[in-house]
Amino acid sequence: MTDRRGWTQKLDAASREALTSGLTASELWSELLGVFESRARARSPNDLVQQWSRDGFVTPAHVDQRTTLALDQELFARVPAFEALELSPLAPLGVCSSVALASQNKVVSALRGTEVVSDPTNVLALECATRLRRDPSLVVRLATSHRVVRAQAFAPRPGFSQHFRLFCLATAGRERKEHAFVVEALGEQLSALLGILEALERQGYELSERRVRVLATPERAALADRIAATVRGVPVERGVLEQPYYDGLRFMIFVRSQANDDVPLCDGGAFDWLEKLTSNRRLVFTASAIGSGLLAHLFRTGASK
């Protein structure tokens, strides 16, 4: 494969091969640690100030931290059946790209075989796989609130940045007759997220005009119909799922913002990640997320736009 980045032309083929696959992991991390130590030593205080003011990876969040903490407390209170799990800021290198259809270029890769968490649901899948390897009869329900970092470019829109907060739910276990597990798990998460939005609306968040979209491949359309039938109190529409990222089932919750934008605030679905992580085709993993940072920035009454 031809590498188009000009600086790589300064390396001969043997050096590039050593960096990509020739060195052992420990040898590579040791070498890179020395490189970054030298780079850090060469930086001036002015370099740090300049980066702080212009680099979207390091600038502070849009939302006041007290608001974030209060919102997190409310979110966890609304899902008592889910164990609250505090994740590390780092995850194993490749946690997204090796089991999901995501490019490593969209992730901030780090040293010592790690990457900065860009999607907590992938990390929750690792935890679910670990527990179900020990006991396949378990039903695992996990929740987490996490600030993630994404390396892809974002269009300039209010509330969007390189790092943002997500509140995630994950349910995993052995599939049952007539796919009862995946239908019940996604129905439970969908109901929990709608309940959260309803509760926040009573507390002053402007979350009117909520609607649900349930998507499925043709092979799983009947399951999507069963999931859609669990929704109460808001309009539901069905559609065809085209993204291969999901295992045939996806739901989205849209909310009309104060700027009259139709915002996809919540997203969830079924994934085949446990099958890859455990080599057990009977194990099911479902996950969903609400953009809690976006929620506080765009929908909180009195929030700055």
C-alpha positions as CSV (number, residue, x, y, z in Angstrom):
1,M,0.0,0.0,0.0
2,T,1.3,3.4,-0.9
3,D,1.5,5.9,1.9
4,R,0.7,9.4,0.6
5,R,2.0,11.3,3.7
6,G,5.1,13.2,2.5
7,W,7.0,12.8,5.7
8,T,7.1,9.0,5.4
9,Q,9.4,9.4,2.4
10,K,12.1,10.3,4.9
11,L,11.9,6.7,6.2
12,D,13.3,3.8,4.2
13,A,11.3,0.6,3.7
14,A,13.0,-1.2,6.5
15,S,12.2,1.6,9.0
16,R,8.6,1.7,8.0
17,E,8.3,-2.1,8.3
18,A,9.9,-2.0,11.8
19,L,7.4,0.7,12.9
20,T,4.3,-1.1,11.5
21,S,5.1,-4.7,12.3
22,G,8.8,-5.5,12.8
23,L,9.3,-4.3,16.3
24,T,7.6,-6.1,19.2
25,A,4.9,-4.1,21.0
26,S,7.1,-3.5,24.0
27,E,10.0,-2.4,21.8
28,L,7.8,0.0,19.8
29,W,6.2,1.6,22.9
30,S,9.7,2.0,24.5
31,E,10.9,3.8,21.4
32,L,7.9,6.0,21.1
33,L,8.1,7.0,24.7
34,G,11.5,8.3,24.1
35,V,10.4,10.2,21.0
36,F,7.5,11.9,22.9
37,E,9.8,12.7,25.9
38,S,12.1,14.5,23.5
39,R,9.2,16.3,21.8
40,A,7.7,17.4,25.1
41,R,11.1,18.7,26.4
42,A,11.4,20.8,23.3
43,R,8.1,22.6,23.7
44,S,8.0,26.1,25.1
45,P,5.4,27.6,27.5
46,N,4.1,29.7,24.6
47,D,3.6,26.5,22.5
48,L,1.3,25.2,25.3
49,V,-0.7,28.5,25.5
50,Q,-1.1,28.6,21.7
51,Q,-2.3,25.0,21.5
52,W,-4.8,25.5,24.4
53,S,-6.4,28.4,22.6
54,R,-6.8,26.7,19.1
55,D,-6.8,22.9,19.5
56,G,-10.3,21.5,19.8
57,F,-8.9,18.3,21.4
58,V,-7.9,20.2,24.5
59,T,-10.2,23.2,24.9
60,P,-12.8,23.0,27.8
61,A,-16.3,21.7,27.3
62,H,-19.2,23.9,26.3
63,V,-21.2,23.0,29.4
64,D,-20.6,24.1,33.0
65,Q,-19.4,21.2,35.1
66,R,-22.0,21.6,37.8
67,T,-24.7,21.1,35.1
68,T,-22.9,18.0,33.8
69,L,-22.8,16.5,37.3
70,A,-26.4,17.3,38.1
71,L,-27.5,15.8,34.7
72,D,-25.4,12.6,35.3
73,Q,-27.0,12.1,38.7
74,E,-30.5,12.3,37.1
75,L,-29.5,10.0,34.3
76,F,-28.2,7.3,36.6
77,A,-31.2,7.6,38.9
78,R,-33.5,6.8,36.0
79,V,-31.9,3.4,35.2
80,P,-31.6,1.6,38.6
81,A,-31.5,-1.8,36.9
82,F,-28.2,-1.0,35.2
83,E,-25.0,-1.3,37.1
84,A,-23.1,2.1,37.0
85,L,-19.5,1.5,35.7
86,E,-16.8,4.1,35.7
87,L,-14.5,3.5,32.7
88,S,-10.9,4.3,32.3
89,P,-10.1,7.2,29.9
90,L,-8.1,4.6,27.9
91,A,-9.1,1.4,26.2
92,P,-7.1,-1.3,24.4
93,L,-5.7,-0.3,21.1
94,G,-8.2,-1.4,18.4
95,V,-11.2,-1.7,20.6
96,C,-13.3,0.0,17.9
97,S,-11.6,-0.8,14.7
98,S,-11.0,-4.6,15.4
99,V,-14.6,-5.5,16.2
100,A,-16.6,-2.7,14.7
101,L,-16.6,-1.0,11.3
102,A,-14.7,2.1,12.4
103,S,-11.5,3.5,11.1
104,Q,-8.6,3.8,13.5
105,N,-8.0,7.3,12.0
106,K,-11.1,8.5,13.8
107,V,-9.6,7.5,17.1
108,V,-6.8,9.2,19.2
109,S,-4.3,6.3,19.5
110,A,-2.0,6.4,22.5
111,L,1.0,4.6,23.8
112,R,1.5,1.3,25.6
113,G,-1.1,-0.4,23.4
114,T,-4.0,1.9,24.2
115,E,-6.3,4.5,22.7
116,V,-8.4,7.2,24.1
117,V,-12.0,6.1,24.5
118,S,-14.0,7.2,21.5
119,D,-17.1,5.1,22.1
120,P,-17.9,3.7,25.5
121,T,-20.2,1.0,24.0
122,N,-17.3,-0.8,22.5
123,V,-15.6,-0.8,25.9
124,L,-18.7,-2.0,27.6
125,A,-18.8,-4.9,25.1
126,L,-15.4,-5.9,26.4
127,E,-16.6,-5.9,30.0
128,C,-19.7,-7.9,29.0
129,A,-17.6,-10.4,27.1
130,T,-15.4,-10.9,30.2
131,R,-18.3,-11.5,32.5
132,L,-20.1,-13.8,30.1
133,R,-17.0,-15.9,29.5
134,R,-17.0,-16.7,33.2
135,D,-20.8,-17.3,33.3
136,P,-22.8,-17.5,30.0
137,S,-26.0,-17.6,32.0
138,L,-25.7,-14.0,33.2
139,V,-27.7,-11.1,32.0
140,V,-25.4,-8.1,32.1
141,R,-26.8,-4.5,32.3
142,L,-24.3,-1.7,32.5
143,A,-24.5,2.1,32.4
144,T,-21.7,4.7,32.1
145,S,-21.3,8.4,31.6
146,H,-18.1,9.2,29.8
147,R,-16.3,12.0,28.0
148,V,-15.1,10.7,24.6
149,V,-12.7,12.0,22.1
150,R,-13.2,11.6,18.3
151,A,-10.5,12.5,15.7
152,Q,-12.7,12.9,12.7
153,A,-13.6,16.4,11.5
154,F,-17.0,17.8,12.6
155,A,-19.1,20.4,10.8
156,P,-19.2,23.6,12.8
157,R,-22.5,23.2,14.6
158,P,-23.6,24.4,18.1
159,G,-22.7,21.8,20.8
160,F,-20.5,19.7,18.6
161,S,-16.7,19.4,19.4
162,Q,-13.9,16.9,19.3
163,H,-14.6,15.8,22.8
164,F,-18.1,15.4,24.3
165,R,-20.1,13.5,26.9
166,L,-22.2,10.4,26.3
167,F,-24.5,8.4,28.6
168,C,-24.6,4.8,27.5
169,L,-26.6,1.7,28.3
170,A,-25.5,-1.9,27.4
171,T,-27.3,-5.2,27.9
172,A,-25.8,-8.6,27.1
173,G,-26.8,-12.2,27.5
174,R,-27.8,-15.4,25.8
175,E,-30.4,-15.2,23.1
176,R,-33.8,-16.9,23.8
177,K,-36.5,-18.4,21.8
178,E,-37.9,-16.2,19.0
179,H,-35.2,-13.6,19.6
180,A,-36.9,-12.6,22.8
181,F,-33.7,-11.3,24.4
182,V,-32.7,-8.8,21.8
183,V,-36.3,-7.5,21.5
184,E,-36.7,-7.1,25.2
185,A,-33.2,-5.6,25.7
186,L,-33.7,-2.9,23.0
187,G,-37.3,-2.3,24.2
188,E,-36.0,-1.7,27.7
189,Q,-33.3,0.7,26.6
190,L,-35.7,2.6,24.3
191,S,-38.2,2.9,27.2
192,A,-35.5,4.0,29.6
193,L,-34.2,6.8,27.3
194,L,-37.7,8.0,26.5
195,G,-38.4,8.1,30.3
196,I,-35.2,10.1,30.9
197,L,-36.3,12.7,28.3
198,E,-39.8,12.9,29.8
199,A,-38.4,13.4,33.3
200,L,-36.0,16.1,32.1
201,E,-38.8,17.9,30.3
202,R,-40.6,18.1,33.7
203,Q,-37.5,19.7,35.1
204,G,-37.3,22.4,32.6
205,Y,-35.4,21.0,29.6
206,E,-37.1,21.8,26.3
207,L,-37.6,18.4,24.8
208,S,-40.9,18.6,23.0
209,E,-41.7,16.9,19.6
210,R,-39.9,13.7,20.5
211,R,-40.2,10.9,17.9
212,V,-38.7,7.4,17.4
213,R,-37.4,5.8,14.3
214,V,-36.8,2.0,14.3
215,L,-34.7,0.6,11.5
216,A,-34.0,-3.0,10.5
217,T,-32.7,-5.0,7.6
218,P,-35.4,-7.0,5.7
219,E,-34.4,-10.2,7.5
220,R,-35.0,-8.6,11.0
221,A,-38.1,-6.5,10.1
222,A,-40.4,-8.5,12.2
223,L,-38.2,-8.0,15.3
224,A,-38.2,-4.3,14.6
225,D,-42.0,-4.3,14.5
226,R,-42.1,-5.9,17.9
227,I,-39.6,-3.3,19.3
228,A,-41.6,-0.5,17.8
229,A,-44.8,-1.9,19.4
230,T,-43.3,-1.3,22.9
231,V,-43.1,2.5,22.4
232,R,-45.8,4.5,24.1
233,G,-46.7,8.2,24.0
234,V,-44.5,9.4,21.1
235,P,-44.8,8.9,17.3
236,V,-42.9,5.9,15.9
237,E,-41.8,5.3,12.3
238,R,-40.2,2.3,10.7
239,G,-37.5,2.2,8.1
240,V,-34.9,0.1,6.4
241,L,-31.5,-0.2,8.0
242,E,-28.6,0.2,5.5
243,Q,-25.6,0.8,7.8
244,P,-23.6,-2.4,8.3
245,Y,-22.3,-1.1,11.6
246,Y,-25.4,-2.6,13.4
247,D,-26.5,-6.2,13.6
248,G,-29.7,-5.7,11.7
249,L,-31.5,-3.5,14.3
250,R,-31.2,0.2,15.2
251,F,-33.4,2.8,16.9
252,M,-33.0,6.6,17.1
253,I,-34.8,9.2,19.1
254,F,-35.2,12.6,17.6
255,V,-36.0,15.8,19.4
256,R,-36.8,19.3,18.1
257,S,-34.2,21.8,19.4
258,Q,-34.9,25.4,20.4
259,A,-33.3,26.4,17.1
260,N,-35.9,24.2,15.3
261,D,-33.4,21.6,14.3
262,D,-34.4,17.9,14.3
263,V,-31.6,16.4,16.5
264,P,-30.9,12.7,16.7
265,L,-30.3,12.8,20.4
266,C,-30.3,9.1,21.2
267,D,-29.1,6.1,19.2
268,G,-29.0,2.4,19.9
269,G,-29.1,-1.0,18.4
270,A,-27.9,-4.6,18.3
271,F,-24.3,-5.5,17.5
272,D,-22.3,-8.7,16.7
273,W,-19.4,-7.7,18.9
274,L,-19.9,-10.4,21.6
275,E,-19.8,-13.1,18.9
276,K,-16.4,-11.8,17.8
277,L,-15.1,-11.3,21.3
278,T,-16.3,-14.7,22.7
279,S,-16.7,-16.9,19.6
280,N,-20.2,-17.7,20.9
281,R,-22.9,-16.9,18.4
282,R,-25.7,-17.3,21.0
283,L,-24.5,-14.2,23.0
284,V,-26.3,-11.0,22.2
285,F,-25.1,-7.4,22.8
286,T,-27.3,-4.3,22.6
287,A,-26.2,-0.8,23.4
288,S,-27.5,2.7,23.2
289,A,-26.4,6.3,24.0
290,I,-27.7,9.7,24.6
291,G,-25.7,12.7,23.8
292,S,-25.7,14.1,27.3
293,G,-23.3,17.0,26.6
294,L,-25.4,18.0,23.6
295,L,-28.6,17.6,25.7
296,A,-27.3,20.1,28.3
297,H,-25.9,22.5,25.7
298,L,-28.9,22.7,23.3
299,F,-32.0,21.7,25.4
300,R,-31.5,23.1,28.9
301,T,-33.7,26.1,29.5
302,G,-31.6,29.2,29.6
303,A,-28.5,27.4,28.1
304,S,-26.4,29.7,25.8
305,K,-26.6,28.9,22.1
